[in-house]
């Protein structure tokens, strides 16, 4: 910590930070405890998997289509000009991370936003601000 304290003192002396080094180090100790707790939190792992699943343009497009309501996989195939297997792959990835619910209705595969977790509100906000 002494090397960090030296750097923080320099930042304080140069007027870059308004708080003295000792005050910032106390804040850092609190943050370290918070980070240790977060590293153990399963929600963080779920969120990481969710963001990884969103790292695909097609998956974001699928989410934007589903924002307008329940969709049949065949609609997604047509609208995005993707094969059935590609759409199925993307839908499965989004279902796995809790973003979508897959509904089997006879021979039809339907998808909708997952209703019971924070993901619904998150996606509504994300997609609404991105695609409007």
N, CA, C and O of each residue as an XYZ file, in Angstrom:
528
protein
N       0.821     -1.201      0.000
C       0.000      0.000      0.000
C       0.862      1.261      0.000
O       0.397      2.331     -0.393
N       2.122      1.140      0.441
C       2.939      2.355      0.539
C       3.206      2.960     -0.841
O       3.247      4.181     -0.986
N       3.387      2.112     -1.849
C       3.581      2.632     -3.205
C       2.315      3.345     -3.678
O       2.382      4.407     -4.297
N       1.181      2.757     -3.384
C      -0.093      3.386     -3.732
C      -0.244      4.706     -2.991
O      -0.679      5.703     -3.567
N       0.116      4.707     -1.713
C       0.000      5.937     -0.917
C       0.872      7.047     -1.500
O       0.458      8.205     -1.542
N       2.067      6.698     -1.946
C       2.949      7.692     -2.568
C       2.300      8.282     -3.821
O       2.319      9.495     -4.029
N       1.736      7.421     -4.638
C       1.092      7.896     -5.866
C      -0.117      8.772     -5.543
O      -0.336      9.803     -6.180
N      -0.888      8.356     -4.559
C      -2.062      9.143     -4.171
C      -1.655     10.492     -3.588
O      -2.326     11.498     -3.818
N      -0.558     10.518     -2.833
C      -0.040     11.789     -2.313
C       0.345     12.724     -3.450
O       0.053     13.919     -3.405
N       1.000     12.179     -4.470
C       1.384     12.997     -5.621
C       0.146     13.552     -6.333
O       0.112     14.720     -6.720
N      -0.847     12.713     -6.496
C      -2.084     13.162     -7.147
C      -2.768     14.258     -6.329
O      -3.327     15.203     -6.885
N      -2.717     14.122     -5.011
C      -3.313     15.127     -4.122
C      -2.519     16.437     -4.200
O      -3.094     17.519     -4.315
N      -1.200     16.319     -4.134
C      -0.335     17.504     -4.170
C      -0.445     18.249     -5.496
O      -0.309     19.472     -5.533
N      -0.689     17.522     -6.578
C      -0.823     18.158     -7.892
C      -2.233     18.696     -8.130
O      -2.517     19.267     -9.183
N      -3.105     18.511     -7.154
C      -4.462     19.032     -7.268
C      -5.387     18.192     -8.131
O      -6.491     18.623     -8.464
N      -4.943     16.994     -8.496
C      -5.777     16.111     -9.322
C      -6.871     15.481     -8.468
O      -8.022     15.392     -8.895
N      -6.513     15.047     -7.264
C      -7.485     14.526     -6.300
C      -7.688     15.569     -5.218
O      -6.749     16.263     -4.828
N      -8.910     15.675     -4.737
C      -9.202     16.640     -3.677
C      -9.040     16.028     -2.292
O      -8.888     16.749     -1.307
N      -9.072     14.703     -2.214
C      -8.958     14.027     -0.927
C      -7.506     13.619     -0.688
O      -6.819     13.202     -1.621
N      -7.034     13.735      0.557
C      -5.677     13.277      0.862
C      -5.553     11.755      0.717
O      -6.551     11.034      0.712
N      -4.333     11.297      0.604
C      -4.053      9.879      0.361
C      -4.671      8.981      1.423
O      -5.248      7.946      1.090
N      -4.563      9.357      2.691
C      -5.100      8.509      3.767
C      -6.605      8.305      3.628
O      -7.112      7.208      3.863
N      -7.308      9.352      3.250
C      -8.758      9.243      3.068
C      -9.087      8.314      1.904
O     -10.001      7.495      1.992
N      -8.337      8.448      0.817
C      -8.581      7.586     -0.345
C      -8.242      6.129     -0.027
O      -8.920      5.218     -0.501
N      -7.214      5.909      0.760
C      -6.841      4.541      1.129
C      -7.940      3.906      1.974
O      -8.222      2.718      1.815
N      -8.559      4.660      2.860
C      -9.686      4.132      3.643
C     -10.839      3.745      2.718
O     -11.481      2.712      2.909
N     -11.093      4.583      1.716
C     -12.133      4.254      0.733
C     -11.770      2.983     -0.032
O     -12.629      2.141     -0.293
N     -10.508      2.854     -0.383
C     -10.038      1.679     -1.123
C     -10.230      0.411     -0.295
O     -10.606     -0.629     -0.836
N      -9.977      0.486      0.994
C     -10.172     -0.683      1.862
C     -11.633     -1.126      1.867
O     -11.925     -2.321      1.846
N     -12.535     -0.169      1.894
C     -13.967     -0.489      1.845
C     -14.317     -1.120      0.501
O     -15.046     -2.110      0.439
N     -13.790     -0.539     -0.566
C     -14.062     -1.060     -1.912
C     -13.499     -2.467     -2.071
O     -14.129     -3.313     -2.704
N     -12.325     -2.730     -1.507
C     -11.736     -4.072     -1.581
C     -12.661     -5.115     -0.963
O     -12.817     -6.211     -1.500
N     -13.271     -4.770      0.165
C     -14.214     -5.695      0.808
C     -15.439     -5.918     -0.074
O     -15.933     -7.039     -0.195
N     -15.922     -4.841     -0.688
C     -17.083     -4.960     -1.576
C     -16.760     -5.843     -2.778
O     -17.578     -6.667     -3.186
N     -15.579     -5.671     -3.339
C     -15.164     -6.475     -4.491
C     -15.041     -7.940     -4.099
O     -15.456     -8.821     -4.852
N     -14.475     -8.209     -2.930
C     -14.356     -9.598     -2.462
C     -15.733    -10.237     -2.340
O     -15.909    -11.405     -2.686
N     -16.706     -9.479     -1.851
C     -18.075     -9.986     -1.741
C     -18.668    -10.227     -3.122
O     -19.306    -11.254     -3.356
N     -18.461     -9.287     -4.035
C     -18.993     -9.433     -5.395
C     -18.405    -10.645     -6.110
O     -19.109    -11.330     -6.853
N     -17.134    -10.910     -5.894
C     -16.495    -12.052     -6.545
C     -17.138    -13.371     -6.135
O     -17.111    -14.340     -6.893
N     -17.715    -13.409     -4.941
C     -18.367    -14.622     -4.447
C     -19.832    -14.693     -4.859
O     -20.463    -15.742     -4.728
N     -20.369    -13.605     -5.345
C     -21.798    -13.497     -5.651
C     -22.130    -14.218     -6.959
O     -21.520    -13.951     -7.994
N     -23.088    -15.120     -6.903
C     -23.519    -15.871     -8.088
C     -24.203    -14.958     -9.110
O     -24.164    -15.230    -10.310
N     -24.829    -13.875     -8.635
C     -25.496    -12.947     -9.547
C     -24.496    -12.321    -10.512
O     -24.816    -12.083    -11.676
N     -23.290    -12.057    -10.029
C     -22.259    -11.482    -10.880
C     -21.898    -12.455    -11.998
O     -21.703    -12.044    -13.142
N     -21.809    -13.739    -11.670
C     -21.540    -14.756    -12.689
C     -22.661    -14.800    -13.719
O     -22.406    -14.914    -14.918
N     -23.903    -14.710    -13.246
C     -25.041    -14.722    -14.164
C     -25.018    -13.494    -15.071
O     -25.300    -13.590    -16.265
N     -24.686    -12.356    -14.501
C     -24.627    -11.128    -15.281
C     -23.522    -11.203    -16.330
O     -23.695    -10.742    -17.458
N     -22.389    -11.784    -15.953
C     -21.282    -11.945    -16.883
C     -21.695    -12.835    -18.061
O     -21.384    -12.526    -19.212
N     -22.386    -13.925    -17.777
C     -22.860    -14.813    -18.842
C     -23.884    -14.108    -19.723
O     -23.911    -14.310    -20.937
N     -24.718    -13.288    -19.115
C     -25.711    -12.531    -19.866
C     -25.035    -11.581    -20.847
O     -25.399    -11.539    -22.022
N     -24.055    -10.820    -20.374
C     -23.369     -9.889    -21.265
C     -22.600    -10.624    -22.361
O     -22.511    -10.144    -23.491
N     -22.054    -11.769    -22.029
C     -21.369    -12.569    -23.046
C     -22.363    -13.003    -24.123
O     -22.056    -12.954    -25.314
N     -23.547    -13.424    -23.701
C     -24.575    -13.845    -24.662
C     -25.032    -12.680    -25.531
O     -25.449    -12.885    -26.672
N     -24.959    -11.476    -25.009
C     -25.387    -10.301    -25.773
C     -24.313     -9.811    -26.738
O     -24.517     -8.830    -27.453
N     -23.183    -10.486    -26.759
C     -22.086    -10.087    -27.629
C     -22.272    -10.530    -29.066
O     -21.292    -10.801    -29.761
N     -23.487    -10.607    -29.515
C     -23.798    -11.033    -30.880
C     -24.846    -10.095    -31.463
O     -25.888     -9.848    -30.857
N     -24.553     -9.589    -32.632
C     -25.493     -8.686    -33.308
C     -26.836     -9.373    -33.537
O     -27.889     -8.771    -33.323
N     -26.800    -10.625    -33.970
C     -28.052    -11.345    -34.234
C     -28.880    -11.523    -32.965
O     -30.107    -11.432    -33.011
N     -28.230    -11.772    -31.846
C     -28.978    -11.939    -30.593
C     -29.627    -10.630    -30.163
O     -30.750    -10.626    -29.657
N     -28.931     -9.532    -30.361
C     -29.533     -8.233    -30.045
C     -30.701     -7.938    -30.980
O     -31.710     -7.372    -30.559
N     -30.565     -8.317    -32.234
C     -31.677     -8.130    -33.174
C     -32.869     -9.003    -32.786
O     -34.017     -8.566    -32.860
N     -32.591    -10.225    -32.378
C     -33.672    -11.112    -31.924
C     -34.388    -10.483    -30.730
O     -35.618    -10.478    -30.677
N     -33.638     -9.963    -29.788
C     -34.255     -9.310    -28.629
C     -35.106     -8.119    -29.050
O     -36.186     -7.898    -28.503
N     -34.621     -7.354    -30.020
C     -35.402     -6.194    -30.463
C     -36.711     -6.634    -31.104
O     -37.725     -5.951    -30.958
N     -36.709     -7.755    -31.808
C     -37.943     -8.276    -32.402
C     -38.906     -8.755    -31.322
O     -40.113     -8.536    -31.422
N     -38.386     -9.395    -30.309
C     -39.225     -9.962    -29.256
C     -39.774     -8.865    -28.338
O     -40.766     -9.078    -27.641
N     -39.141     -7.710    -28.340
C     -39.665     -6.581    -27.560
C     -41.079     -6.228    -28.004
O     -41.873     -5.714    -27.215
N     -41.387     -6.497    -29.241
C     -42.697     -6.165    -29.790
C     -43.738     -7.236    -29.470
O     -44.904     -7.092    -29.837
N     -43.333     -8.298    -28.795
C     -44.255     -9.351    -28.388
C     -43.716    -10.732    -28.689
O     -42.611    -10.887    -29.208
N     -44.508    -11.728    -28.358
C     -44.135    -13.128    -28.588
C     -43.890    -13.329    -30.079
O     -44.651    -12.845    -30.917
N     -42.825    -14.045    -30.395
C     -42.487    -14.321    -31.792
C     -42.324    -15.817    -32.003
O     -41.876    -16.549    -31.120
N     -42.695    -16.239    -33.178
C     -42.408    -17.597    -33.627
C     -40.989    -17.589    -34.192
O     -40.569    -16.611    -34.811
N     -40.262    -18.669    -33.981
C     -38.910    -18.759    -34.525
C     -38.923    -18.568    -36.042
O     -37.973    -18.029    -36.608
N     -39.993    -19.007    -36.697
C     -40.079    -18.854    -38.152
C     -40.109    -17.375    -38.561
O     -39.587    -17.016    -39.616
N     -40.716    -16.519    -37.733
C     -40.719    -15.079    -38.015
C     -39.306    -14.510    -37.924
O     -38.890    -13.697    -38.750
N     -38.592    -14.948    -36.919
C     -37.221    -14.469    -36.726
C     -36.342    -14.916    -37.886
O     -35.531    -14.143    -38.395
N     -36.509    -16.171    -38.299
C     -35.759    -16.685    -39.448
C     -35.996    -15.797    -40.665
O     -35.052    -15.394    -41.345
N     -37.262    -15.498    -40.931
C     -37.624    -14.694    -42.104
C     -37.098    -13.259    -41.987
O     -36.461    -12.747    -42.907
N     -37.368    -12.625    -40.858
C     -37.012    -11.215    -40.695
C     -35.508    -10.973    -40.706
O     -35.050     -9.942    -41.199
N     -34.743    -11.904    -40.174
C     -33.290    -11.732    -40.103
C     -32.549    -12.504    -41.187
O     -31.321    -12.467    -41.265
N     -33.315    -13.204    -42.022
C     -32.727    -13.997    -43.106
C     -31.662    -14.961    -42.563
O     -30.539    -15.024    -43.063
N     -32.051    -15.701    -41.532
C     -31.162    -16.673    -40.906
C     -31.771    -18.060    -41.014
O     -32.988    -18.214    -41.113
N     -30.911    -19.062    -40.994
C     -31.397    -20.440    -41.049
C     -32.064    -20.820    -39.732
O     -31.856    -20.181    -38.701
N     -32.867    -21.873    -39.794
C     -33.549    -22.371    -38.598
C     -32.536    -22.752    -37.530
O     -32.734    -22.459    -36.351
N     -31.445    -23.408    -37.938
C     -30.457    -23.854    -36.948
C     -29.732    -22.670    -36.301
O     -29.410    -22.715    -35.113
N     -29.479    -21.627    -37.067
C     -28.822    -20.439    -36.512
C     -29.733    -19.736    -35.515
O     -29.293    -19.351    -34.432
N     -31.000    -19.569    -35.877
C     -31.964    -18.941    -34.971
C     -32.103    -19.781    -33.706
O     -32.121    -19.241    -32.600
N     -32.199    -21.078    -33.862
C     -32.321    -21.975    -32.715
C     -31.115    -21.839    -31.788
O     -31.265    -21.799    -30.567
N     -29.934    -21.771    -32.369
C     -28.700    -21.613    -31.588
C     -28.746    -20.323    -30.767
O     -28.446    -20.333    -29.573
N     -29.121    -19.218    -31.405
C     -29.170    -17.931    -30.712
C     -30.255    -17.918    -29.634
O     -30.035    -17.416    -28.532
N     -31.405    -18.462    -29.952
C     -32.494    -18.512    -28.969
C     -32.075    -19.345    -27.759
O     -32.306    -18.941    -26.619
N     -31.467    -20.494    -27.998
C     -31.019    -21.350    -26.888
C     -30.016    -20.628    -25.993
O     -30.063    -20.758    -24.770
N     -29.110    -19.867    -26.605
C     -28.126    -19.116    -25.818
C     -28.814    -18.072    -24.943
O     -28.421    -17.865    -23.795
N     -29.833    -17.418    -25.478
C     -30.557    -16.390    -24.720
C     -31.463    -16.998    -23.650
O     -31.662    -16.405    -22.590
N     -32.005    -18.172    -23.928
C     -32.809    -18.880    -22.923
C     -31.902    -19.322    -21.770
O     -32.269    -19.201    -20.601
N     -30.729    -19.830    -22.108
C     -29.792    -20.343    -21.105
C     -29.383    -19.279    -20.086
O     -29.171    -19.593    -18.914
N     -29.271    -18.025    -20.523
C     -28.861    -16.960    -19.597
C     -30.054    -16.250    -18.964
O     -29.885    -15.274    -18.233
N     -31.253    -16.741    -19.244
C     -32.436    -16.186    -18.601
C     -33.025    -14.965    -19.268
O     -33.848    -14.272    -18.670
N     -32.619    -14.685    -20.501
C     -33.153    -13.512    -21.201
C     -34.494    -13.808    -21.864
O     -35.362    -12.939    -21.940
N     -34.656    -15.031    -22.340
C     -35.872    -15.415    -23.059
C     -36.497    -16.655    -22.441
O     -35.835    -17.448    -21.771
N     -37.781    -16.795    -22.685
C     -38.499    -18.036    -22.401
C     -38.873    -18.656    -23.732
O     -39.384    -17.975    -24.621
N     -38.619    -19.946    -23.868
C     -39.028    -20.681    -25.064
C     -40.337    -21.387    -24.749
O     -40.483    -22.011    -23.698
N     -41.281    -21.280    -25.669
C     -42.600    -21.882    -25.482
C     -42.841    -22.829    -26.648
O     -42.757    -22.430    -27.810
N     -43.133    -24.063    -26.340
C     -43.459    -25.052    -27.374
C     -44.977    -25.142    -27.444
O     -45.631    -25.454    -26.449
N     -45.531    -24.872    -28.609
C     -46.977    -24.953    -28.802
C     -47.228    -25.862    -29.997
O     -47.269    -25.419    -31.144
N     -47.396    -27.153    -29.695
C     -47.510    -28.122    -30.779
C     -46.194    -28.196    -31.519
O     -45.153    -28.474    -30.924
N     -46.237    -27.947    -32.815
C     -45.000    -27.982    -33.604
C     -44.320    -26.613    -33.682
O     -43.272    -26.475    -34.313
N     -44.913    -25.606    -33.041
C     -44.400    -24.245    -33.134
C     -43.478    -23.912    -31.970
O     -43.749    -24.267    -30.822
N     -42.392    -23.230    -32.283
C     -41.463    -22.751    -31.267
C     -41.637    -21.244    -31.132
O     -41.346    -20.483    -32.056
N     -42.113    -20.833    -29.975
C     -42.342    -19.418    -29.709
C     -41.350    -18.937    -28.663
O     -40.878    -19.717    -27.836
N     -41.040    -17.659    -28.705
C     -40.144    -17.078    -27.702
C     -40.700    -15.740    -27.232
O     -41.342    -15.004    -27.981
N     -40.431    -15.458    -25.968
C     -40.820    -14.177    -25.385
C     -39.767    -13.771    -24.374
O     -38.952    -14.588    -23.944
N     -39.791    -12.500    -23.997
C     -38.874    -12.057    -22.957
C     -39.186    -12.780    -21.661
O     -40.350    -13.008    -21.334
N     -38.165    -13.133    -20.937
C     -38.325    -13.789    -19.644
C     -39.005    -12.800    -18.704
O     -38.579    -11.650    -18.596
N     -40.043    -13.237    -18.035
C     -40.902    -12.335    -17.257
C     -40.506    -12.152    -15.799
O     -40.885    -11.150    -15.194
N     -39.764    -13.074    -15.219
C     -39.663    -13.082    -13.758
C     -38.374    -12.510    -13.190
O     -38.213    -12.487    -11.970
N     -37.472    -12.059    -14.004
C     -36.218    -11.550    -13.448
C     -35.986    -10.113    -13.881
O     -36.806     -9.507    -14.572
N     -34.853     -9.590    -13.460
C     -34.525     -8.213    -13.804
C     -34.277     -8.057    -15.297
O     -34.286     -6.937    -15.808
N     -34.056     -9.152    -15.999
C     -33.676     -9.060    -17.405
C     -34.735     -8.379    -18.253
O     -34.394     -7.665    -19.196
N     -36.002     -8.579    -17.949
C     -37.061     -7.961    -18.748
C     -36.924     -6.439    -18.739
O     -36.879     -5.814    -19.799
N     -36.858     -5.846    -17.557
C     -36.731     -4.387    -17.471
C     -35.420     -3.918    -18.086
O     -35.364     -2.877    -18.741
N     -34.370     -4.697    -17.868
C     -33.071     -4.356    -18.433
C     -33.154     -4.301    -19.953
O     -32.688     -3.341    -20.568
N     -33.747     -5.329    -20.563
C     -33.834     -5.369    -22.013
C     -34.775     -4.315    -22.568
O     -34.506     -3.731    -23.617
N     -35.866     -4.071    -21.876
C     -36.783     -3.029    -22.332
C     -36.041     -1.698    -22.398
O     -36.158     -0.962    -23.378
N     -35.291     -1.398    -21.368
C     -34.534     -0.149    -21.333
C     -33.439     -0.137    -22.393
O     -33.289      0.841    -23.125
N     -32.685     -1.211    -22.471
C     -31.580     -1.299    -23.419
C     -32.060     -1.194    -24.857
O     -31.553     -0.380    -25.629
N     -33.023     -2.006    -25.210
C     -33.499     -2.048    -26.589
C     -34.239     -0.762    -26.943
O     -34.066     -0.233    -28.041
N     -35.048     -0.259    -26.039
C     -35.803      0.965    -26.318
C     -34.865      2.129    -26.603
O     -35.128      2.938    -27.493
N     -33.790      2.217    -25.863
C     -32.851      3.320    -26.052
C     -31.931      3.115    -27.242
O     -31.343      4.074    -27.740
N     -31.800      1.894    -27.698
C     -30.896      1.600    -28.800
C     -31.596      1.631    -30.148
O     -31.045      2.148    -31.120
N     -32.794      1.087    -30.216
C     -33.448      0.888    -31.501
C     -34.563      1.881    -31.794
O     -35.231      1.755    -32.821
N     -34.782      2.849    -30.940
C     -35.824      3.847    -31.213
C     -35.308      4.952    -32.107
O     -36.052      5.875    -32.439
